[in-house]
Amino acid sequence: MVYCLILCRSLTYAQRTAKALERAGISAYITRPPRAITGEGCGHAVRVPQRRLSDALRALARVGLPAQRVFVSESDGSYREVAL
Amino acid sequence: MIYLDSAATTLQKPERVAHAAARAIRACASPGRGGHRPAMAAGETAFACRQAASELFGVGDPERVVFTCNATHALNIAINSLVEAEDAVVISPWEHNAVTRPLAALGADVRVAAAPLFDADAALAAFDRQLTPEVKCAICTHCSNVFGMVMPVEAIAGLCRERGVPLIVDAAQSAGCLSVDLENWGAAFVAMPGHKGLYGPQGTGLLLCGADAPVRPLLYGGTGSASLRQEMPDFLPDRLEAGTHNIPGVAGLLEGLRFVAKRGPEAILAHERRLVRQTREGLTQLPGVEVFGDSLGQHQAGVLSFRVHGADCEEVGRWLGERDVAVRAGLHCAPLAHKAAGTLDTGTVRVSFSAFNTAGEVERFLCLMERLTRGR
């Protein structure tokens, strides 16, 4: 399944993000992103289905938790950053 | 045992507190350290606790609820964030050593907003006079740990907002029984213990941070975030939470917060005030007993001090302790408060209540006090 990772600065921010998405009816769970995309090392991300990404970004903007960086999974296991 | 020392630590806790702490020891690892189930369980517990606290204490978002070891730890972070050497800092006369010692260590220019005990109007007027343009910070206890006096924090917060002075509130005795509302007050920080009126385990505390408050870490170390950087993260709560969390404590505190939210701080306060009134009325009938109480009861929470003329307060405390009544005697780590009330030479005996005390316990305590003072 193709999915997106919304990078979050901290676990607590990821938890707020995931809760906001759940409240909006979007399946979301917290995961540790691969080292290759975290930039500053050790981070957290919220995983959402790619088909719900637009809804997710809108929902997060509405509650004041805008996504900063989003990556989409590729079939070869790599990640591509999504321009926001 | 009749336990009347909840201003130090509530001994009787809701059953769920101990159960939750025990469960966390078995099932939770460390939040933010790993993506495995025990780490995520710890993270969920921590987040639930932050959320519960943010709802109960009017914090806009749970990221600004920081876990600490106790109120002293929280106050040290707050003071260290706002105060530099020689800064003018206004404090109430009822502050604990958790406030005065950090200020002394920093070399602050401490100015006491002096006012008589249980006179809220005079307390407000004293802050009004002392909050001059050069003042960098104000610190006020919400409720005196010695005398139970409730300070007019909401009005003091209004003065601080008007004059642009950041306010730190010590809610050590008020969290759980008085209304604490960070955003409404516009305070920079509110510090509180988890183990008193929130019925959590010892070793827990909370620092509520205002949206614009500058935060300077006391501890530096791992946070499970931004690990490549050698500076502490610039976001909360990570900036102030270096090292592994006390997750069993946090799990217990979460249940304590749920207990307080369910019962309601107003109901707990009303219960404690009934017991204070009963104690005050009983003690004032006894010969040689001087009671420090607000006769109208409007400005006093669940803490009451007294002394017995001709008897050392520590002796009174020991005598009661031998009869299975736990009270606290001495200076209560608050010499400034005793100085302000004129009790520095003698100290006082303090009784303090929780949601679990009963009128019957107060009655038995008063019977013992009647025995102690007979013939005086």
Interface residues (C-beta under 8 A of the other chain):
Chain A: R9 S10 L11 T12 Y13 Q15 R16 I30 T31 R32 G39 E40 G41 C42 G43 H44
Chain B: P31 G32 G34 G35 M40 G43 E44 A46 F47 R50 D61 P62 E63 T223 G224 S225 A226 S227 L228 R229 P233 F235 L236 P237 D238
